[in-house]
């Protein structure tokens, strides 16, 4: 019943908007309606830091409202990064942690985010926080090889996640419910440095919902120079978990801890997903 009502409401809204567009002032009114969601901004306070985030929908609003509680381990890890470090944020989404690292730790951040739906929000969030000069957006997915493939997506919402480049499985290794796709170019971490001129990262944050092990497989010498890395791993995805551990240990990194927020304790979907924190011994 709920899905039927949602469909009726959606069709009604579309019908009204179509009628509005055909009136004399329709184009102007339609533009105001269409652009209005981007006008809603929430102030987020964490410690002594204030950030602003555009919240055009419930997904983005939830991300902003749970900024301090959804991934406290990520914020603590960023707090430990030396001031002025080079950070790669792989899977930046709309830029919550990108903005935090750039503003809190004065990091030079390279934000990798291929979703066409998240890129606008990422750019807007950087702009309203006066961080456009501190962060470079790389709208290209990372993978284990240079290739043209498909970005498979389970959401077309602003702030959506659970996408996968070149693969049809999600963060748990199970088949994903794809609703949208487009072809693009994927590169390796080494390609980003050798072909795009991006500087070597001192620290890497990686959350791409399923192909983390493929990305670090293409890391090569890049990972051997990394001082610290935070990577999300779903332990139900055995292949991913084993490959991540094997590759990172081979590069000389050591697992320091794995954590997730209390809100995920007992969750059937995310209860075995952890942010693993790796470091290079002095």
BELKAJO-V800528 format. One record per residue. N is the residue number from 1. PHI is phi in whole degrees, -180 to 180 (999 if undefined). PSI is psi in radians with two decimals (NA if undefined). Layout:
((N	PHI	PSI) (N	PHI	PSI))
//
This chain:
((1	999	-0.74) (2	-61	-0.72) (3	-67	-0.58) (4	-68	-0.76) (5	-64	-0.73) (6	-61	-0.70) (7	-66	-0.70) (8	-64	-0.79) (9	-62	-0.78) (10	-61	-0.80) (11	-65	-0.63) (12	-65	-0.79) (13	-61	-0.78) (14	-62	-0.70) (15	-63	-0.80) (16	-64	-0.78) (17	-62	-0.65) (18	-64	-0.68) (19	-68	-0.71) (20	-60	-0.75) (21	-61	-0.41) (22	-89	-0.08) (23	-85	2.99) (24	-62	-0.77) (25	-95	0.13) (26	-53	-0.90) (27	-56	-0.69) (28	-66	-0.83) (29	-63	-0.71) (30	-63	-0.70) (31	-63	-0.69) (32	-65	-0.72) (33	-66	-0.76) (34	-68	-0.61) (35	-89	-0.27) (36	-57	-0.70) (37	-55	-0.58) (38	-74	-0.13) (39	-85	-0.18) (40	-88	2.11) (41	-128	2.37) (42	-109	2.41) (43	-86	2.29) (44	-119	2.26) (45	-115	2.26) (46	-138	1.96) (47	63	-2.25) (48	-97	0.21) (49	-106	2.43) (50	-117	2.27) (51	-127	2.78) (52	-122	2.42) (53	-136	2.35) (54	-73	2.31) (55	-129	1.40) (56	-78	-0.18) (57	-151	-3.14) (58	-68	-0.58) (59	-62	-0.87) (60	-68	-0.63) (61	-65	-0.73) (62	-61	-0.74) (63	-61	-0.73) (64	-69	-0.78) (65	-68	-0.49) (66	-103	0.37) (67	-52	-0.78) (68	-85	-0.25) (69	-114	-0.37) (70	-72	-0.75) (71	-138	1.18) (72	-61	-0.50) (73	-68	-0.56) (74	-68	-0.75) (75	-64	-0.71) (76	-66	-0.67) (77	-65	-0.76) (78	-62	-0.68) (79	-59	-0.48) (80	-85	-0.17) (81	-72	2.32) (82	-59	2.52) (83	-57	2.35) (84	82	0.23) (85	-73	2.85) (86	-96	2.12) (87	-122	2.31) (88	-100	2.14) (89	-105	1.71) (90	-95	1.91) (91	92	0.97) (92	-74	-0.32) (93	56	-2.18) (94	-95	0.08) (95	95	0.37) (96	-59	-0.89) (97	-81	-0.45) (98	-60	-0.87) (99	-63	-0.72) (100	-64	-0.80) (101	-65	-0.71) (102	-68	-0.66) (103	-87	-0.72) (104	-77	-0.73) (105	-113	0.11) (106	56	0.61) (107	-75	2.59) (108	-89	1.89) (109	-106	2.39) (110	-113	1.87) (111	-98	1.93) (112	-92	2.04) (113	-152	1.92) (114	-90	-0.21) (115	-69	2.14) (116	-66	-0.37) (117	-83	-0.44) (118	-94	-0.37) (119	-61	-0.72) (120	-63	-0.75) (121	-66	-0.70) (122	-59	-0.84) (123	-65	-0.73) (124	-63	-0.74) (125	-65	-0.64) (126	-65	-0.73) (127	-66	-0.82) (128	-73	-0.26) (129	-100	0.17) (130	58	0.76) (131	-120	0.21) (132	-60	-0.53) (133	-84	-0.27) (134	-93	-0.31) (135	-127	2.35) (136	-108	2.21) (137	-89	2.24) (138	-115	1.80) (139	-84	0.76) (140	-130	2.33) (141	-74	2.60) (142	-98	2.62) (143	-153	-2.86) (144	-95	-0.02) (145	-160	2.83) (146	-77	2.09) (147	-160	2.73) (148	-102	2.13) (149	-151	-2.93) (150	-108	2.34) (151	-89	1.93) (152	-93	2.26) (153	-126	2.47) (154	-100	-0.05) (155	-150	2.52) (156	-117	0.31) (157	-83	2.64) (158	-61	2.29) (159	85	0.04) (160	-69	2.81) (161	-137	-2.77) (162	60	0.90) (163	-110	2.86) (164	-149	2.20) (165	-89	2.11) (166	77	0.00) (167	-133	2.77) (168	-115	0.45) (169	-120	2.79) (170	-100	-2.82) (171	-65	-0.38) (172	-98	0.09) (173	83	-0.02) (174	-91	2.74) (175	-54	2.39) (176	-92	2.73) (177	-93	1.43) (178	-72	2.30) (179	-123	-0.09) (180	-158	2.65) (181	-158	2.74) (182	-158	2.64) (183	-85	2.52) (184	-157	-3.14) (185	-98	2.35) (186	-113	2.55) (187	-131	2.91) (188	-92	2.96) (189	-61	-0.65) (190	-68	-0.66) (191	-60	-0.69) (192	-59	-0.61) (193	-83	-0.87) (194	-73	-0.60) (195	-105	-0.44) (196	-107	-0.18) (197	74	0.32) (198	-75	2.35) (199	-68	2.69) (200	-58	2.40) (201	-81	2.50) (202	-88	-0.52) (203	-137	2.56) (204	-132	2.27) (205	-113	2.22) (206	-133	2.14) (207	-149	1.63) (208	-124	0.23) (209	61	0.83) (210	135	-0.52) (211	-112	0.46) (212	-56	-0.72) (213	-67	-0.55) (214	-72	-0.68) (215	-65	-0.80) (216	-71	-0.39) (217	-62	-0.58) (218	-92	0.23) (219	-79	-0.65) (220	50	-2.24) (221	-66	-0.37) (222	-60	-0.84) (223	-69	-0.44) (224	-71	-0.26) (225	-105	-0.10) (226	-73	2.38) (227	-87	-0.51) (228	-158	2.65) (229	-149	2.36) (230	-116	2.19) (231	-139	2.34) (232	-85	2.25) (233	-133	2.29) (234	-96	1.97) (235	-69	-0.23) (236	-72	-0.36) (237	-93	1.49) (238	-59	-0.76) (239	-60	-0.80) (240	-62	-0.86) (241	-60	-0.75) (242	-69	-0.74) (243	-66	-0.72) (244	-60	-0.85) (245	-62	-0.81) (246	-63	-0.79) (247	-68	-0.80) (248	-68	-0.65) (249	-66	-0.64) (250	-63	-0.55) (251	-81	-0.06) (252	97	0.02) (253	-80	2.67) (254	-124	2.35) (255	-73	2.09) (256	-89	-0.80) (257	-167	2.89) (258	-134	2.38) (259	-149	2.76) (260	-149	2.88) (261	-65	2.70) (262	-60	-0.44) (263	-66	-0.28) (264	-99	-0.09) (265	-62	2.21) (266	82	-0.03) (267	-71	2.25) (268	-67	-0.54) (269	-88	-0.71) (270	-123	0.16) (271	-62	-0.41) (272	-110	0.28) (273	-96	2.27) (274	-134	2.62) (275	-87	1.97) (276	-89	2.33) (277	-111	2.03) (278	-111	2.56) (279	-141	2.82) (280	-103	2.09) (281	-60	2.49) (282	-71	NA))
//
